Amino acid sequence: MRIDKFLKVSRLIKRRTLAKEVASLGRIQINGQKAKAGTEVKVGDEVSIQFGNKVLTIEVTELKDSTKKEDAESMYTVRKEESLS
């Protein structure tokens, strides 16, 4: 699954266009490598996303084409959340 779609379906980022924009700014890493919007993500991958001055690191636990709001969090496990300031 593409990282931009994963971020939208898992509701980590609300819109796919916003996920693409974040990726193009170099703020997404998969297993330590900068990711583009079309980069494939699979179960077990570690994804880091920079939101302003905060970095969220998650592990992908499940891939789904669509989810209900209450099921979205089952797609990932938060590994760490850190501030850059």
N, CA, C and O atoms as a GROMACS GRO file, in nm:
protein
  340
    1MET      N    1   0.085  -0.118   0.000
    1MET     CA    2   0.000   0.000   0.000
    1MET      C    3   0.089   0.124   0.000
    1MET      O    4   0.193   0.127   0.067
    2ARG      N    5   0.050   0.225  -0.074
    2ARG     CA    6   0.124   0.352  -0.077
    2ARG      C    7   0.117   0.421   0.059
    2ARG      O    8   0.014   0.414   0.127
    3ILE      N    9   0.225   0.486   0.098
    3ILE     CA   10   0.229   0.554   0.228
    3ILE      C   11   0.123   0.663   0.240
    3ILE      O   12   0.064   0.680   0.347
    4ASP      N   13   0.097   0.737   0.131
    4ASP     CA   14  -0.004   0.843   0.140
    4ASP      C   15  -0.143   0.784   0.168
    4ASP      O   16  -0.220   0.841   0.246
    5LYS      N   17  -0.174   0.671   0.106
    5LYS     CA   18  -0.304   0.607   0.131
    5LYS      C   19  -0.308   0.550   0.273
    5LYS      O   20  -0.410   0.562   0.341
    6PHE      N   21  -0.199   0.487   0.317
    6PHE     CA   22  -0.195   0.432   0.453
    6PHE      C   23  -0.221   0.541   0.557
    6PHE      O   24  -0.300   0.520   0.649
    7LEU      N   25  -0.156   0.656   0.542
    7LEU     CA   26  -0.171   0.764   0.639
    7LEU      C   27  -0.314   0.816   0.644
    7LEU      O   28  -0.365   0.852   0.750
    8LYS      N   29  -0.380   0.821   0.526
    8LYS     CA   30  -0.518   0.867   0.521
    8LYS      C   31  -0.612   0.763   0.582
    8LYS      O   32  -0.696   0.797   0.665
    9VAL      N   33  -0.599   0.635   0.540
    9VAL     CA   34  -0.689   0.530   0.589
    9VAL      C   35  -0.672   0.509   0.740
    9VAL      O   36  -0.770   0.485   0.810
   10SER      N   37  -0.548   0.520   0.790
   10SER     CA   38  -0.524   0.502   0.934
   10SER      C   39  -0.560   0.627   1.014
   10SER      O   40  -0.555   0.628   1.137
   11ARG      N   41  -0.596   0.734   0.941
   11ARG     CA   42  -0.636   0.862   1.000
   11ARG      C   43  -0.525   0.933   1.078
   11ARG      O   44  -0.552   1.015   1.165
   12LEU      N   45  -0.399   0.900   1.045
   12LEU     CA   46  -0.287   0.975   1.102
   12LEU      C   47  -0.281   1.113   1.038
   12LEU      O   48  -0.244   1.211   1.102
   13ILE      N   49  -0.317   1.119   0.909
   13ILE     CA   50  -0.330   1.245   0.835
   13ILE      C   51  -0.468   1.242   0.770
   13ILE      O   52  -0.506   1.142   0.710
   14LYS      N   53  -0.542   1.351   0.782
   14LYS     CA   54  -0.683   1.351   0.742
   14LYS      C   55  -0.709   1.333   0.592
   14LYS      O   56  -0.803   1.263   0.553
   15ARG      N   57  -0.625   1.394   0.507
   15ARG     CA   58  -0.649   1.389   0.363
   15ARG      C   59  -0.527   1.336   0.290
   15ARG      O   60  -0.413   1.362   0.330
   16ARG      N   61  -0.550   1.262   0.182
   16ARG     CA   62  -0.441   1.204   0.105
   16ARG      C   63  -0.354   1.313   0.041
   16ARG      O   64  -0.233   1.298   0.032
   17THR      N   65  -0.416   1.422  -0.004
   17THR     CA   66  -0.338   1.531  -0.064
   17THR      C   67  -0.243   1.591   0.039
   17THR      O   68  -0.131   1.629   0.005
   18LEU      N   69  -0.287   1.601   0.163
   18LEU     CA   70  -0.202   1.652   0.269
   18LEU      C   71  -0.087   1.555   0.297
   18LEU      O   72   0.026   1.597   0.321
   19ALA      N   73  -0.116   1.425   0.294
   19ALA     CA   74  -0.012   1.323   0.313
   19ALA      C   75   0.093   1.332   0.202
   19ALA      O   76   0.213   1.318   0.228
   20LYS      N   77   0.049   1.356   0.079
   20LYS     CA   78   0.142   1.373  -0.033
   20LYS      C   79   0.231   1.494  -0.012
   20LYS      O   80   0.351   1.490  -0.039
   21GLU      N   81   0.171   1.603   0.035
   21GLU     CA   82   0.246   1.726   0.060
   21GLU      C   83   0.352   1.706   0.169
   21GLU      O   84   0.466   1.750   0.154
   22VAL      N   85   0.314   1.639   0.278
   22VAL     CA   86   0.407   1.612   0.388
   22VAL      C   87   0.524   1.526   0.337
   22VAL      O   88   0.639   1.550   0.373
   23ALA      N   89   0.493   1.427   0.254
   23ALA     CA   90   0.598   1.341   0.198
   23ALA      C   91   0.691   1.421   0.107
   23ALA      O   92   0.813   1.401   0.111
   24SER      N   93   0.636   1.510   0.026
   24SER     CA   94   0.719   1.588  -0.067
   24SER      C   95   0.810   1.685   0.007
   24SER      O   96   0.912   1.728  -0.048
   25LEU      N   97   0.775   1.720   0.131
   25LEU     CA   98   0.860   1.806   0.212
   25LEU      C   99   0.969   1.727   0.286
   25LEU      O  100   1.049   1.784   0.359
   26GLY      N  101   0.970   1.595   0.266
   26GLY     CA  102   1.072   1.510   0.329
   26GLY      C  103   1.047   1.484   0.476
   26GLY      O  104   1.141   1.458   0.551
   27ARG      N  105   0.922   1.490   0.519
   27ARG     CA  106   0.889   1.474   0.661
   27ARG      C  107   0.844   1.333   0.698
   27ARG      O  108   0.803   1.309   0.812
   28ILE      N  109   0.851   1.240   0.602
   28ILE     CA  110   0.811   1.102   0.630
   28ILE      C  111   0.929   1.010   0.601
   28ILE      O  112   0.994   1.020   0.497
   29GLN      N  113   0.957   0.920   0.695
   29GLN     CA  114   1.062   0.820   0.676
   29GLN      C  115   1.003   0.682   0.701
   29GLN      O  116   0.923   0.661   0.792
   30ILE      N  117   1.045   0.587   0.617
   30ILE     CA  118   1.006   0.447   0.636
   30ILE      C  119   1.135   0.369   0.659
   30ILE      O  120   1.222   0.366   0.572
   31ASN      N  121   1.146   0.307   0.775
   31ASN     CA  122   1.267   0.232   0.812
   31ASN      C  123   1.394   0.315   0.795
   31ASN      O  124   1.496   0.264   0.749
   32GLY      N  125   1.386   0.444   0.833
   32GLY     CA  126   1.502   0.531   0.829
   32GLY      C  127   1.532   0.595   0.694
   32GLY      O  128   1.627   0.673   0.684
   33GLN      N  129   1.454   0.564   0.591
   33GLN     CA  130   1.474   0.620   0.458
   33GLN      C  131   1.363   0.720   0.427
   33GLN      O  132   1.246   0.694   0.455
   34LYS      N  133   1.401   0.836   0.368
   34LYS     CA  134   1.298   0.934   0.329
   34LYS      C  135   1.203   0.869   0.229
   34LYS      O  136   1.245   0.796   0.139
   35ALA      N  137   1.075   0.896   0.248
   35ALA     CA  138   0.972   0.833   0.165
   35ALA      C  139   0.900   0.936   0.078
   35ALA      O  140   0.875   1.049   0.121
   36LYS      N  141   0.868   0.895  -0.043
   36LYS     CA  142   0.783   0.975  -0.131
   36LYS      C  143   0.639   0.926  -0.110
   36LYS      O  144   0.617   0.823  -0.047
   37ALA      N  145   0.543   1.001  -0.164
   37ALA     CA  146   0.402   0.966  -0.146
   37ALA      C  147   0.370   0.827  -0.200
   37ALA      O  148   0.282   0.759  -0.146
   38GLY      N  149   0.439   0.784  -0.304
   38GLY     CA  150   0.412   0.654  -0.366
   38GLY      C  151   0.492   0.540  -0.309
   38GLY      O  152   0.478   0.427  -0.356
   39THR      N  153   0.574   0.565  -0.209
   39THR     CA  154   0.655   0.458  -0.150
   39THR      C  155   0.564   0.354  -0.084
   39THR      O  156   0.472   0.388  -0.011
   40GLU      N  157   0.593   0.228  -0.112
   40GLU     CA  158   0.512   0.119  -0.057
   40GLU      C  159   0.546   0.096   0.090
   40GLU      O  160   0.663   0.100   0.129
   41VAL      N  161   0.443   0.072   0.170
   41VAL     CA  162   0.459   0.041   0.312
   41VAL      C  163   0.400  -0.098   0.335
   41VAL      O  164   0.298  -0.133   0.275
   42LYS      N  165   0.464  -0.177   0.422
   42LYS     CA  166   0.413  -0.310   0.452
   42LYS      C  167   0.411  -0.334   0.602
   42LYS      O  168   0.471  -0.258   0.679
   43VAL      N  169   0.343  -0.438   0.644
   43VAL     CA  170   0.333  -0.472   0.786
   43VAL      C  171   0.474  -0.493   0.842
   43VAL      O  172   0.557  -0.562   0.783
   44GLY      N  173   0.499  -0.431   0.959
   44GLY     CA  174   0.630  -0.442   1.023
   44GLY      C  175   0.719  -0.322   0.998
   44GLY      O  176   0.819  -0.305   1.068
   45ASP      N  177   0.685  -0.238   0.900
   45ASP     CA  178   0.766  -0.119   0.871
   45ASP      C  179   0.753  -0.018   0.985
   45ASP      O  180   0.648  -0.006   1.048
   46GLU      N  181   0.862   0.055   1.009
   46GLU     CA  182   0.862   0.164   1.106
   46GLU      C  183   0.852   0.295   1.029
   46GLU      O  184   0.935   0.324   0.943
   47VAL      N  185   0.752   0.374   1.061
   47VAL     CA  186   0.725   0.500   0.990
   47VAL      C  187   0.738   0.615   1.088
   47VAL      O  188   0.678   0.614   1.196
   48SER      N  189   0.819   0.716   1.050
   48SER     CA  190   0.833   0.838   1.131
   48SER      C  191   0.774   0.954   1.053
   48SER      O  192   0.803   0.972   0.935
   49ILE      N  193   0.690   1.033   1.119
   49ILE     CA  194   0.625   1.147   1.056
   49ILE      C  195   0.653   1.270   1.141
   49ILE      O  196   0.633   1.269   1.263
   50GLN      N  197   0.700   1.376   1.075
   50GLN     CA  198   0.726   1.501   1.146
   50GLN      C  199   0.606   1.594   1.130
   50GLN      O  200   0.572   1.634   1.018
   51PHE      N  201   0.542   1.627   1.243
   51PHE     CA  202   0.431   1.722   1.247
   51PHE      C  203   0.483   1.847   1.317
   51PHE      O  204   0.489   1.849   1.440
   52GLY      N  205   0.520   1.949   1.244
   52GLY     CA  206   0.572   2.071   1.306
   52GLY      C  207   0.697   2.039   1.387
   52GLY      O  208   0.798   1.997   1.331
   53ASN      N  209   0.691   2.059   1.521
   53ASN     CA  210   0.809   2.032   1.603
   53ASN      C  211   0.794   1.899   1.680
   53ASN      O  212   0.862   1.878   1.780
   54LYS      N  213   0.706   1.810   1.632
   54LYS     CA  214   0.685   1.681   1.695
   54LYS      C  215   0.711   1.570   1.594
   54LYS      O  216   0.675   1.582   1.477
   55VAL      N  217   0.775   1.461   1.638
   55VAL     CA  218   0.796   1.345   1.551
   55VAL      C  219   0.724   1.226   1.612
   55VAL      O  220   0.744   1.191   1.728
   56LEU      N  221   0.639   1.163   1.530
   56LEU     CA  222   0.564   1.045   1.572
   56LEU      C  223   0.622   0.925   1.499
   56LEU      O  224   0.630   0.925   1.376
   57THR      N  225   0.661   0.822   1.574
   57THR     CA  226   0.714   0.700   1.514
   57THR      C  227   0.616   0.587   1.544
   57THR      O  228   0.582   0.562   1.660
   58ILE      N  229   0.572   0.519   1.437
   58ILE     CA  230   0.476   0.410   1.452
   58ILE      C  231   0.528   0.285   1.383
   58ILE      O  232   0.618   0.291   1.300
   59GLU      N  233   0.470   0.170   1.419
   59GLU     CA  234   0.496   0.046   1.348
   59GLU      C  235   0.366   0.005   1.280
   59GLU      O  236   0.260   0.003   1.343
   60VAL      N  237   0.375  -0.028   1.152
   60VAL     CA  238   0.257  -0.071   1.076
   60VAL      C  239   0.220  -0.212   1.121
   60VAL      O  240   0.303  -0.303   1.115
   61THR      N  241   0.096  -0.230   1.168
   61THR     CA  242   0.053  -0.362   1.215
   61THR      C  243  -0.050  -0.427   1.124
   61THR      O  244  -0.070  -0.548   1.129
   62GLU      N  245  -0.115  -0.347   1.039
   62GLU     CA  246  -0.221  -0.401   0.955
   62GLU      C  247  -0.243  -0.307   0.836
   62GLU      O  248  -0.230  -0.186   0.850
   63LEU      N  249  -0.276  -0.364   0.721
   63LEU     CA  250  -0.308  -0.284   0.603
   63LEU      C  251  -0.453  -0.311   0.564
   63LEU      O  252  -0.493  -0.426   0.547
   64LYS      N  253  -0.531  -0.204   0.550
   64LYS     CA  254  -0.671  -0.215   0.509
   64LYS      C  255  -0.698  -0.108   0.404
   64LYS      O  256  -0.640   0.000   0.408
   65ASP      N  257  -0.788  -0.139   0.310
   65ASP     CA  258  -0.823  -0.040   0.207
   65ASP      C  259  -0.914   0.068   0.261
   65ASP      O  260  -0.914   0.180   0.210
   66SER      N  261  -0.991   0.036   0.363
   66SER     CA  262  -1.076   0.136   0.427
   66SER      C  263  -1.104   0.092   0.570
   66SER      O  264  -1.100  -0.028   0.602
   67THR      N  265  -1.133   0.189   0.656
   67THR     CA  266  -1.162   0.157   0.796
   67THR      C  267  -1.269   0.250   0.849
   67THR      O  268  -1.292   0.359   0.797
   68LYS      N  269  -1.333   0.204   0.954
   68LYS     CA  270  -1.419   0.292   1.031
   68LYS      C  271  -1.329   0.368   1.127
   68LYS      O  272  -1.218   0.325   1.157
   69LYS      N  273  -1.377   0.478   1.175
   69LYS     CA  274  -1.298   0.563   1.265
   69LYS      C  275  -1.245   0.484   1.385
   69LYS      O  276  -1.128   0.499   1.421
   70GLU      N  277  -1.329   0.403   1.445
   70GLU     CA  278  -1.287   0.330   1.565
   70GLU      C  279  -1.188   0.217   1.536
   70GLU      O  280  -1.118   0.172   1.628
   71ASP      N  281  -1.180   0.172   1.412
   71ASP     CA  282  -1.086   0.065   1.376
   71ASP      C  283  -0.952   0.116   1.324
   71ASP      O  284  -0.858   0.039   1.308
   72ALA      N  285  -0.942   0.246   1.296
   72ALA     CA  286  -0.822   0.302   1.232
   72ALA      C  287  -0.696   0.281   1.316
   72ALA      O  288  -0.589   0.254   1.260
   73GLU      N  289  -0.707   0.293   1.447
   73GLU     CA  290  -0.589   0.279   1.533
   73GLU      C  291  -0.533   0.138   1.535
   73GLU      O  292  -0.419   0.119   1.577
   74SER      N  293  -0.609   0.040   1.491
   74SER     CA  294  -0.559  -0.098   1.489
   74SER      C  295  -0.457  -0.119   1.377
   74SER      O  296  -0.391  -0.223   1.372
   75MET      N  297  -0.443  -0.023   1.288
   75MET     CA  298  -0.350  -0.035   1.175
   75MET      C  299  -0.206  -0.005   1.214
   75MET      O  300  -0.114  -0.033   1.137
   76TYR      N  301  -0.184   0.051   1.333
   76TYR     CA  302  -0.048   0.087   1.374
   76TYR      C  303  -0.033   0.083   1.525
   76TYR      O  304  -0.131   0.087   1.600
   77THR      N  305   0.093   0.076   1.568
   77THR     CA  306   0.127   0.085   1.711
   77THR      C  307   0.224   0.201   1.726
   77THR      O  308   0.324   0.208   1.654
   78VAL      N  309   0.195   0.292   1.819
   78VAL     CA  310   0.285   0.405   1.842
   78VAL      C  311   0.410   0.354   1.914
   78VAL      O  312   0.400   0.292   2.020
   79ARG      N  313   0.527   0.380   1.856
   79ARG     CA  314   0.654   0.338   1.916
   79ARG      C  315   0.711   0.449   2.004
   79ARG      O  316   0.755   0.424   2.116
   80LYS      N  317   0.710   0.575   1.952
   80LYS     CA  318   0.754   0.688   2.034
   80LYS      C  319   0.702   0.818   1.976
   80LYS      O  320   0.671   0.828   1.857
   81GLU      N  321   0.694   0.917   2.062
   81GLU     CA  322   0.650   1.050   2.027
   81GLU      C  323   0.749   1.145   2.092
   81GLU      O  324   0.765   1.144   2.214
   82GLU      N  325   0.815   1.228   2.011
   82GLU     CA  326   0.917   1.317   2.068
   82GLU      C  327   0.905   1.458   2.014
   82GLU      O  328   0.857   1.480   1.902
   83SER      N  329   0.950   1.554   2.095
   83SER     CA  330   0.952   1.695   2.053
   83SER      C  331   1.089   1.729   2.000
   83SER      O  332   1.191   1.679   2.049
   84LEU      N  333   1.092   1.815   1.899
   84LEU     CA  334   1.219   1.858   1.841
   84LEU      C  335   1.275   1.982   1.910
   84LEU      O  336   1.391   2.018   1.890
   85SER      N  337   1.193   2.048   1.991
   85SER     CA  338   1.237   2.173   2.055
   85SER      C  339   1.315   2.150   2.182
   85SER      O  340   1.359   2.245   2.246
   0.00000   0.00000   0.00000
